[in-house]
Amino acid sequence: MTRFAILLALFATLFANIATADTVAITNARIHTMGKAGDVEGTVLIHNGWVAQVGPRVRVPANAIVIDAKGGAVTPGFFIVGTNLGALEVDLVKETNDTATTNSGLSAAFNIAYGIDASAVAIPVARLGGVTRALVTPSYADAEDRELLFAGQAAVITLAEGANPVTRSRVAQVLELGEGGAARAGGARGSAITALRADLDDVRWYARRRGAYNTGGTRDLRFTKADLDALIPVVQGRTKLIVGVHRAADIREVLKIAREYRLKIVLSGAEEGWMMADEIARARVPVLLNPTANLPSSFEARGSTMENAARLHTAGVTIAIANGDGASRLREARYNAGNAVAHGLPHNAALAALTINPARIFGETKVGSIERGKQADIVVWTGDPLEPSTQPIAVLIKGVQQPMDSRADELARRYRTLGTPYPPAYRD
C-alpha cells in the first residue's frame, strides 16, 4: 500500500469516527412525531444535530450514543409562547426586569431581544419541563401614563445550555387592546380603536413617503421614526401582530381591523374566543391561550371556560399553549395542556399546541416535529408528557443532550440535611 493510500485510509477512519461521535439513537420509543407519520414506535436517529431517520426499522450505527426510552414517549421539544423567560429574573427587583419600557417616546421599536439573559435561573427549570424553545414577548410597565399602544417586538429563544439564546428577533409585534388598551388611550375602547386606526394610517403614509419624512416634508405623526420603521413590516403583512384581547366584542373588532388593513394577526388570551370560534377559523387567525383560564378575572373575561381550547380546535382554529404564569412556572405549560385534554381537547391536538402549532404560527420551520431534516429538539419521557407524574429522561436541543439539573436542584442537595443534628465536630 502506498503512503498516499495509507493516509487516505487513516483519514477515512478518522472521518467515520467523527461522524459516528455525533450520532445519537433514541430506541424503544413511542414517538409522537407531530408530522405526517403520526405516532410510531421504534427509533429516532440523529446525526449532527438533525433528525436522520424515524421509524420501526432504523439501523443504529455501532458507535452511536444510544438513549433507551424503555417504552416511554418521545416528543418534539415544547415551544411555549407569550413568556418573559430570560427577560425577568426577580419580580420585585426592577433592575432585573427587561420586559417593558416606560420611555414615553418608545413603543413599537422596543426590542425585548436586547435584554434576554442566557444565564437566567428559570431557563434550566423550564428545560426540565421539556421546553426547548420559547417566544419571549414584551409587556407594559404602565397603564395610564403612556398613550402609545404597542408594547414592542417579540423574540424566539432557544433554551440550549451555553448557547446565544436569541435565535430570531423582531418575530412579531405586540399590542394589547381591551381594558388595558383602553386605559392607555384615554379610558375607553373607542379611544383605543380610533388611535390604532390613526396609527396604522400614519405608518402607511410614512412607508410611501419616507424620503419626504427625512427632508422634513411631512405632516405631524404620533410615532418616532424608530417606531414607524418597526411597524412598516406589520402594515405590509410581513410581520405578525399579536393582539391581546379577551371579550368576544373586542375580538370581533380586531378581526374587522385585520381584514381592512390586511394585517396578519394572532390573538392572545381570547378567553371568550369560543363565542367567535367560527369567525376566527374563517379568518385563519391563530390563538395563543391559557387553557386553565376559567374564572372571570375581569368583566372582559366573563365567558371564560376551560373548554375554550377544545371548542376553538373543533371549529378549526390553530391554537398554541401560552404561559399563564411567570417564567419560573413555564414547566407547567404541559399540565395546562393536560387540563385542556380533560375538558375535551384531543390528546394529540394538545401536543400540537405545545410543538408544531407555535412553530408554524411564528415561522420556525426547522422545529416542532420529529421528521427527517428537522432540527433534533427532542424530549424523552418516562410516560405521557401531559401527566404531572411523568418526568423527562433526556432533553436534546439540536441533538445535544442538555444538563438534567437546575439551580433549584443544586440548592435542594445543599440543604437536604437542614434540621438534622450537627456532626460532633460542629457542636458547642
C-alpha positions as CSV (number, residue, x, y, z in Angstrom):
1,M,0.0,0.0,0.0
2,T,1.3,3.4,-1.0
3,R,1.9,6.2,1.6
4,F,-1.0,8.1,-0.1
5,A,-3.3,5.1,0.3
6,I,-2.4,4.7,3.9
7,L,-3.0,8.4,4.6
8,L,-6.3,8.2,2.8
9,A,-7.4,5.1,4.8
10,L,-6.4,6.9,8.1
11,F,-8.4,10.0,7.1
12,A,-11.4,7.9,6.2
13,T,-11.2,6.1,9.6
14,L,-10.9,9.4,11.4
15,F,-13.8,10.9,9.5
16,A,-16.0,7.9,10.3
17,N,-15.2,8.2,14.0
18,I,-16.1,11.9,14.0
19,A,-19.3,11.2,12.1
20,T,-20.5,8.5,14.5
21,A,-19.5,10.5,17.6
22,D,-22.2,13.0,16.6
23,T,-24.8,10.3,16.0
24,V,-27.5,9.7,18.7
25,A,-30.1,7.0,18.6
26,I,-33.3,7.0,20.8
27,T,-34.5,3.5,20.8
28,N,-37.6,1.6,22.2
29,A,-39.7,4.7,21.9
30,R,-43.3,5.6,21.4
31,I,-42.7,8.6,19.1
32,H,-45.2,11.4,18.7
33,T,-43.7,12.8,15.5
34,M,-46.3,15.6,15.2
35,G,-45.6,15.2,11.4
36,K,-47.2,13.2,8.6
37,A,-46.2,9.9,10.1
38,G,-48.3,10.5,13.2
39,D,-47.4,8.3,16.2
40,V,-44.9,5.5,15.6
41,E,-43.0,3.0,17.6
42,G,-39.3,2.5,17.1
43,T,-36.1,4.6,16.8
44,V,-35.1,8.2,16.2
45,L,-31.7,8.5,14.6
46,I,-30.0,11.9,14.9
47,H,-26.9,13.0,13.0
48,N,-25.0,16.2,13.5
49,G,-28.0,17.8,15.3
50,W,-30.6,16.9,12.7
51,V,-33.2,14.0,12.5
52,A,-31.9,11.5,10.0
53,Q,-34.4,8.6,10.3
54,V,-37.6,7.8,12.3
55,G,-39.5,4.6,12.4
56,P,-39.6,0.9,13.4
57,R,-36.8,-0.3,11.1
58,V,-33.9,2.1,11.7
59,R,-30.4,0.6,11.8
60,V,-28.4,2.0,14.7
61,P,-24.7,2.6,13.9
62,A,-22.3,0.7,16.1
63,N,-20.6,3.8,17.6
64,A,-23.8,5.8,18.1
65,I,-24.8,7.2,21.5
66,V,-27.9,5.2,22.5
67,I,-30.7,6.5,24.7
68,D,-33.1,3.7,25.6
69,A,-36.5,5.2,26.0
70,K,-37.7,1.9,27.6
71,G,-41.1,2.2,26.0
72,G,-41.6,5.8,27.1
73,A,-42.9,8.7,25.0
74,V,-40.7,10.8,22.7
75,T,-41.9,14.2,21.6
76,P,-40.5,17.3,19.9
77,G,-39.3,19.9,22.4
78,F,-42.0,22.2,23.7
79,F,-42.3,25.6,22.2
80,I,-44.0,27.9,24.7
81,V,-45.3,31.3,23.6
82,G,-46.1,34.5,25.5
83,T,-43.5,34.3,28.2
84,N,-40.9,36.6,29.9
85,L,-38.3,33.9,30.2
86,G,-34.8,35.3,30.2
87,A,-36.1,38.9,30.3
88,L,-37.1,38.9,34.0
89,E,-35.2,37.4,36.9
90,V,-37.0,38.6,40.1
91,D,-40.4,40.2,40.0
92,L,-39.8,42.7,42.9
93,V,-36.3,43.7,41.7
94,K,-36.9,46.2,39.0
95,E,-33.3,46.2,37.8
96,T,-33.8,42.6,36.7
97,N,-36.9,43.4,34.7
98,D,-36.2,44.0,31.0
99,T,-39.7,43.1,29.8
100,A,-41.1,46.7,29.3
101,T,-40.2,50.3,28.8
102,T,-41.6,53.4,30.4
103,N,-40.0,55.6,27.7
104,S,-42.7,58.0,26.5
105,G,-41.2,58.1,23.0
106,L,-40.6,54.4,22.5
107,S,-43.3,51.9,21.7
108,A,-43.2,49.5,18.7
109,A,-39.4,49.8,18.3
110,F,-38.8,48.3,21.8
111,N,-36.9,45.1,21.1
112,I,-37.0,42.6,24.0
113,A,-34.2,40.5,22.5
114,Y,-31.6,43.0,23.7
115,G,-32.4,42.2,27.4
116,I,-32.5,38.4,27.3
117,D,-30.0,36.8,29.7
118,A,-28.7,33.3,28.8
119,S,-27.9,32.7,32.5
120,A,-31.4,33.3,33.8
121,V,-32.1,30.9,36.6
122,A,-35.5,30.0,35.2
123,I,-34.2,28.7,31.8
124,P,-32.8,25.3,33.2
125,V,-36.0,24.9,35.2
126,A,-38.2,25.3,32.1
127,R,-35.9,23.0,30.1
128,L,-36.5,20.3,32.7
129,G,-40.2,20.6,31.9
130,G,-39.5,19.7,28.3
131,V,-39.3,23.3,27.0
132,T,-36.6,23.8,24.3
133,R,-37.8,27.0,22.6
134,A,-39.9,30.0,23.6
135,L,-41.4,33.1,22.2
136,V,-40.5,36.0,24.6
137,T,-42.9,38.9,24.4
138,P,-42.7,42.4,25.8
139,S,-45.3,43.7,28.2
140,Y,-46.4,47.0,29.6
141,A,-44.9,48.7,32.6
142,D,-47.7,51.2,33.0
143,A,-51.4,51.7,32.3
144,E,-52.5,55.3,32.2
145,D,-49.1,57.1,32.0
146,R,-48.3,56.3,28.3
147,E,-50.7,56.6,25.4
148,L,-48.7,54.7,22.9
149,L,-50.5,51.4,22.3
150,F,-47.7,49.0,21.2
151,A,-45.6,47.0,23.6
152,G,-42.7,46.2,21.2
153,Q,-41.1,43.3,19.4
154,A,-41.0,39.7,20.4
155,A,-38.1,37.2,20.0
156,V,-37.7,33.5,19.7
157,I,-35.1,31.9,22.0
158,T,-33.5,28.5,22.4
159,L,-33.0,27.0,25.8
160,A,-29.8,25.2,24.9
161,E,-27.1,25.3,27.5
162,G,-24.3,27.7,26.7
163,A,-25.9,29.0,23.5
164,N,-26.8,32.5,22.5
165,P,-30.4,32.3,23.4
166,V,-31.9,34.6,20.7
167,T,-32.4,32.7,17.5
168,R,-34.7,35.3,15.9
169,S,-35.6,38.8,17.0
170,R,-38.4,41.1,15.7
171,V,-40.5,38.0,15.2
172,A,-43.8,39.7,16.0
173,Q,-45.2,43.0,17.2
174,V,-47.2,43.0,20.4
175,L,-50.3,45.1,21.1
176,E,-52.9,45.0,23.9
177,L,-56.4,46.1,23.4
178,G,-59.5,45.6,25.6
179,E,-59.3,47.1,29.1
180,G,-55.6,47.6,29.0
181,G,-55.6,49.3,25.7
182,A,-58.5,51.5,26.7
183,A,-56.6,52.6,29.9
184,R,-53.7,53.7,27.7
185,A,-55.8,55.6,25.2
186,G,-58.0,57.7,27.4
187,G,-60.1,55.2,29.3
188,A,-62.4,53.9,26.6
189,R,-62.2,51.2,24.0
190,G,-63.4,53.6,21.3
191,S,-60.4,55.7,22.0
192,A,-58.0,52.8,21.7
193,I,-59.5,51.6,18.4
194,T,-59.6,55.1,16.9
195,A,-55.9,55.7,18.0
196,L,-54.9,52.3,16.5
197,R,-56.6,53.1,13.1
198,A,-54.9,56.5,13.1
199,D,-51.5,54.9,13.9
200,L,-51.9,52.3,11.1
201,D,-52.8,55.1,8.7
202,D,-49.7,57.1,9.8
203,V,-47.4,54.1,9.2
204,R,-48.9,53.5,5.7
205,W,-48.4,57.2,4.9
206,Y,-44.8,57.1,6.2
207,A,-44.0,53.9,4.3
208,R,-44.9,55.6,1.0
209,R,-43.1,58.9,1.8
210,R,-40.0,58.1,3.8
211,G,-38.0,60.4,1.5
212,A,-40.3,63.3,2.3
213,Y,-40.1,62.5,6.0
214,N,-36.3,62.5,6.0
215,T,-36.3,66.0,4.4
216,G,-38.9,67.4,6.8
217,G,-41.7,67.5,4.2
218,T,-44.3,65.6,6.3
219,R,-47.4,66.0,8.4
220,D,-47.5,65.5,12.1
221,L,-47.0,61.9,13.2
222,R,-47.5,60.5,16.7
223,F,-44.7,58.0,16.4
224,T,-40.9,58.5,16.3
225,K,-39.0,57.3,13.2
226,A,-37.9,54.2,15.1
227,D,-41.5,53.2,15.9
228,L,-42.6,53.9,12.4
229,D,-39.8,51.8,10.9
230,A,-40.7,49.0,13.3
231,L,-44.4,49.0,12.2
232,I,-43.8,49.0,8.4
233,P,-43.5,45.2,8.3
234,V,-46.7,44.9,10.2
235,V,-48.8,47.1,7.8
236,Q,-47.2,45.3,4.9
237,G,-48.2,41.9,6.2
238,R,-44.6,40.6,6.6
239,T,-44.6,40.6,10.4
240,K,-47.4,39.2,12.6
241,L,-49.2,41.3,15.1
242,I,-50.0,39.6,18.4
243,V,-53.1,41.3,19.8
244,G,-54.0,40.8,23.4
245,V,-57.8,40.7,23.6
246,H,-60.4,38.9,25.7
247,R,-64.1,39.5,25.2
248,A,-66.0,38.5,22.1
249,A,-67.0,42.0,21.1
250,D,-63.3,43.1,21.1
251,I,-62.3,40.0,19.1
252,R,-64.9,40.9,16.5
253,E,-63.5,44.4,16.2
254,V,-59.9,43.2,15.9
255,L,-60.9,40.7,13.1
256,K,-62.5,43.6,11.3
257,I,-59.4,45.8,11.5
258,A,-57.2,42.9,10.4
259,R,-59.4,42.5,7.3
260,E,-59.5,46.2,6.4
261,Y,-55.7,46.7,6.9
262,R,-54.7,43.3,5.7
263,L,-52.8,42.5,8.8
264,K,-51.5,39.1,9.8
265,I,-52.7,38.9,13.4
266,V,-52.5,36.4,16.2
267,L,-55.0,36.6,19.1
268,S,-53.6,36.3,22.6
269,G,-55.8,35.5,25.6
270,A,-59.2,35.3,23.8
271,E,-61.0,33.8,26.8
272,E,-64.3,34.4,25.0
273,G,-62.8,33.1,21.8
274,W,-65.1,30.1,21.8
275,M,-68.1,32.5,21.2
276,M,-66.4,33.6,18.0
277,A,-64.8,30.3,17.0
278,D,-66.3,30.1,13.5
279,E,-65.4,33.7,12.7
280,I,-61.8,33.2,13.9
281,A,-61.5,30.0,11.9
282,R,-62.8,31.6,8.7
283,A,-60.3,34.4,9.2
284,R,-57.5,31.8,9.7
285,V,-56.3,33.6,12.7
286,P,-54.3,31.5,15.3
287,V,-55.0,31.9,19.1
288,L,-52.5,31.8,21.9
289,L,-54.3,30.8,25.0
290,N,-54.1,29.6,28.6
291,P,-56.4,26.5,28.8
292,T,-56.8,26.9,32.6
293,A,-58.4,30.4,32.3
294,N,-61.8,29.6,33.9
295,L,-62.9,32.2,36.4
296,P,-63.8,35.6,35.1
297,S,-60.8,37.7,36.4
298,S,-62.4,40.8,34.9
299,F,-65.6,42.0,33.2
300,E,-64.0,41.3,29.7
301,A,-63.4,37.7,30.6
302,R,-66.9,36.8,32.0
303,G,-67.2,34.0,29.4
304,S,-64.0,32.2,30.4
305,T,-64.3,28.4,30.3
306,M,-61.8,25.5,30.4
307,E,-63.5,24.2,27.2
308,N,-62.2,27.2,25.2
309,A,-59.3,25.3,23.7
310,A,-61.5,22.3,22.7
311,R,-64.2,24.4,21.2
312,L,-61.7,26.5,19.2
313,H,-59.9,23.4,17.9
314,T,-63.2,21.8,16.9
315,A,-64.0,24.9,14.9
316,G,-60.7,24.6,13.0
317,V,-58.7,27.3,14.8
318,T,-55.0,26.7,15.2
319,I,-54.2,27.1,18.9
320,A,-50.9,27.3,20.9
321,I,-50.5,27.0,24.6
322,A,-49.3,30.3,26.2
323,N,-47.7,30.6,29.5
324,G,-50.4,31.7,32.0
325,D,-47.9,32.5,34.8
326,G,-44.3,33.8,35.2
327,A,-41.2,32.2,33.7
328,S,-40.5,30.3,36.9
329,R,-43.6,28.2,36.2
330,L,-43.1,27.7,32.5
331,R,-42.6,24.0,33.0
332,E,-46.3,23.8,34.0
333,A,-47.5,24.5,30.4
334,R,-47.8,20.8,29.8
335,Y,-50.0,20.5,32.9
336,N,-52.2,23.2,31.4
337,A,-52.4,21.3,28.1
338,G,-53.4,18.2,30.1
339,N,-56.2,20.1,31.7
340,A,-57.4,21.1,28.2
341,V,-57.5,17.4,27.3
342,A,-59.6,16.7,30.4
343,H,-62.0,19.3,29.0
344,G,-62.4,17.9,25.5
345,L,-59.2,18.7,23.6
346,P,-57.8,15.6,21.8
347,H,-54.5,14.4,23.2
348,N,-52.5,14.9,20.1
349,A,-54.1,18.3,19.5
350,A,-52.8,19.3,22.9
351,L,-49.3,18.1,22.0
352,A,-49.6,20.0,18.7
353,A,-50.4,23.2,20.7
354,L,-47.1,22.7,22.5
355,T,-45.0,21.9,19.5
356,I,-45.8,22.1,15.8
357,N,-48.5,24.8,16.1
358,P,-46.4,27.5,17.7
359,A,-43.6,26.6,15.3
360,R,-45.8,27.1,12.3
361,I,-47.5,30.2,13.6
362,F,-44.2,32.0,14.0
363,G,-42.3,30.6,11.0
364,E,-39.9,28.3,12.8
365,T,-39.8,25.7,10.0
366,K,-37.0,23.6,11.4
367,V,-38.5,22.6,14.7
368,G,-41.9,21.4,16.1
369,S,-41.9,17.9,14.7
370,I,-39.7,14.8,14.6
371,E,-39.1,14.3,10.9
372,R,-36.2,13.8,8.6
373,G,-34.4,17.1,8.1
374,K,-35.8,18.8,11.2
375,Q,-33.6,20.1,14.0
376,A,-33.4,17.5,16.8
377,D,-35.1,19.3,19.6
378,I,-36.4,16.2,21.3
379,V,-37.6,15.1,24.8
380,V,-37.6,11.6,26.1
381,W,-40.3,11.0,28.8
382,T,-41.0,8.3,31.3
383,G,-44.7,8.3,30.3
384,D,-47.4,10.5,29.0
385,P,-45.9,14.0,28.9
386,L,-49.2,15.6,29.8
387,E,-49.3,13.7,33.1
388,P,-47.8,15.6,36.1
389,S,-46.0,12.5,37.4
390,T,-44.2,12.0,34.1
391,Q,-40.6,13.2,34.0
392,P,-38.1,13.7,31.2
393,I,-35.3,11.1,30.8
394,A,-33.4,13.2,28.4
395,V,-33.7,16.6,26.7
396,L,-31.9,17.2,23.4
397,I,-31.5,20.6,21.6
398,K,-30.1,20.3,18.1
399,G,-29.0,16.8,19.0
400,V,-27.0,17.7,22.1
401,Q,-28.1,16.3,25.5
402,Q,-28.8,19.0,27.9
403,P,-28.0,19.0,31.6
404,M,-30.7,17.4,33.7
405,D,-30.2,19.8,36.6
406,S,-31.0,23.3,37.7
407,R,-30.1,25.7,40.5
408,A,-33.2,24.5,42.4
409,D,-31.8,21.0,42.3
410,E,-28.4,22.2,43.5
411,L,-30.0,24.1,46.4
412,A,-32.1,21.1,47.3
413,R,-28.9,18.9,47.5
414,R,-27.1,21.6,49.5
415,Y,-29.8,21.9,52.1
416,R,-31.3,18.4,52.2
417,T,-29.8,17.8,55.6
418,L,-31.1,21.0,57.1
419,G,-32.5,20.4,60.5
420,T,-30.6,17.3,61.2
421,P,-28.2,17.2,64.2
422,Y,-24.8,18.7,63.7
423,P,-21.8,16.4,63.4
424,P,-19.8,16.2,66.7
425,A,-17.1,18.5,65.4
426,Y,-19.6,21.3,64.9
427,R,-21.3,21.1,68.3
428,D,-20.7,23.6,71.1
